[in-house]
Amino acid sequence: MTALLTSRQTFQHLYAASELREYVEQVTGARVVAAAPGVVYAFRDEGARLSYLAQRVIPDAEWLASEDTASAVSAVVAFFERRGRPPRIEEMPRTVAELLAHLRPGEVKRLVRDGADPERATAGAKRSTLNTLLYLAVELFNGRGPFGSLPVGLQQDVRTFFSSYKEACQRADRLLFKLRDDGYVRSAMNASVAGKVTPTALYVHRRTLERIPSVLRLYEHCASIAAGRPEQWTVAKLKHQGRAVSWLDYPDFDKDPHPRIRSSYMVDLQTLQASHLSYESSANRPLLHRKHEFLAPDDPDVPRYRRLTESEMRAGLYERPHLIGTENGWEAELVRCGRQLRGHRLVRRSEA
């Protein structure tokens, strides 16, 4: 182990992401999960590890507040539409379970099915099926356990949407295997309803990450489990050749018409090596154009961002694409074209 002996006679060693993971697993004898860059969790209880992993892959939505029987039924209806199945008693908040305790199970099911929107419930079932496959694929990457080790909610998803746990695992294995196929990954990127495809990668905003194909969500999750996903990030970059994920932080994405990057954190899935790059002290930072392309078409901000892009194109600002990728080059092109920005509007440059 290479390290540094300081002038204070302290021993310092900078761990790579994969090295830290291996060291903690060796010392604790437990499988670990990378929680963030430079942070790994080792759990005393395997069930706790699986529950934490499930939260990472399938975050629980908040239950609706319930004060009486009617609102408790509404809360269960919302769960049914979201997950495509009714909840087990163990999945309900205690308040909801107590408010429904005087009703027979069959009566609760009838009320829920009568109150649920069929289209939402169907979409919820599809989403739960894909999320279950995503979880099982990630868990194989991290070491898959028996059916009984799964959190209760995932056990119920498997029972509801698959013929057996074996079938669910086989389908998840096929999904993970597809991640190794460059052609399949590139096709998935081209077919994605969200994100911007370039000759080297797919770029997708964090609020539309769940809209990309399952194999690409698996791609991003594997990197986050292997080396940690940073807390602050705006756009995920998924390379289609090789396997590397970068989380890019543009803190003013929504306010700045051409947001500047603050930092990037990259994980190479082939080597499990990670690297961080800060641009905070840079005098000529990279910036983004065509912001609408990083989002899903139905995002409410897309029309405003698209109008800006179209006006910039008409003004000739994209005629020299090799110049506009950085702050200085972009400002020079604005001056050349006699334009300036006011929020997300392009106007003629006012003469002093």
QUITA-V650007 format. One record per backbone hydrogen bond with DSSP energy under -1.0 kcal/mol. NH is the residue of the N-H (numbers start at 0). CO is the residue of the C=O. Records with the same first field share a line. If there is no record, write none. Layout:
NH: CO + CO
This chain:
3: 11
5: 9
8: 5
11: 3
19: 15
20: 16
21: 17
22: 18
23: 19
24: 20
25: 21
26: 22
27: 23
28: 24
32: 40
33: 224
34: 38
35: 38
38: 35
40: 32
48: 44
49: 45
50: 46
51: 47
52: 48
53: 49
54: 50
55: 51
56: 52
57: 53
71: 67
72: 68
73: 69
74: 70
75: 71
76: 72
77: 73
78: 74
79: 75
80: 76
81: 77
82: 78
83: 79
90: 87
96: 92
97: 93
98: 94
99: 95
102: 99
107: 103
108: 104
109: 105
110: 106
111: 107
112: 108
113: 109
114: 110
115: 111
120: 116
121: 117
122: 118
123: 119
124: 120
125: 121
126: 122
127: 123
128: 124
129: 125
130: 126
131: 127
132: 128
133: 129
134: 130
135: 131
136: 132
137: 133
138: 134
139: 135
140: 136
141: 137
142: 138
148: 145
149: 146
154: 150
155: 151
156: 152
157: 153
158: 154
159: 155
160: 156
161: 157
167: 163
168: 164
169: 165
170: 166
171: 167
172: 168
173: 169
174: 170
175: 171
176: 172
177: 173
179: 176
180: 177
184: 180
185: 181
186: 182
187: 183
188: 184
189: 185
190: 186
195: 202
197: 200
201: 237
202: 195
203: 235
204: 293
205: 233
207: 204
208: 205
210: 207
211: 208
216: 212
217: 213
218: 214
219: 215
220: 216
221: 217
222: 218
223: 219
224: 220
225: 221
226: 222
227: 223
233: 247
234: 247
235: 203
236: 245
237: 201
238: 243
239: 199
244: 266
245: 236
246: 264
247: 234
248: 262
252: 249
255: 251
260: 285
261: 248
263: 276
264: 246
265: 274
266: 244
267: 272
268: 242
271: 267
274: 265
276: 263
278: 261
281: 278
286: 324
287: 258
292: 289
293: 290
294: 291
298: 295
301: 298
304: 300
305: 301
306: 302
307: 303
308: 304
309: 305
310: 306
311: 307
312: 308
313: 309
314: 310
315: 312
316: 311
318: 315
322: 319
326: 284
329: 325
330: 326
331: 327
332: 328
333: 329
334: 330
335: 331
336: 332
337: 334
338: 333
339: 346
341: 344
344: 341
346: 339
348: 337
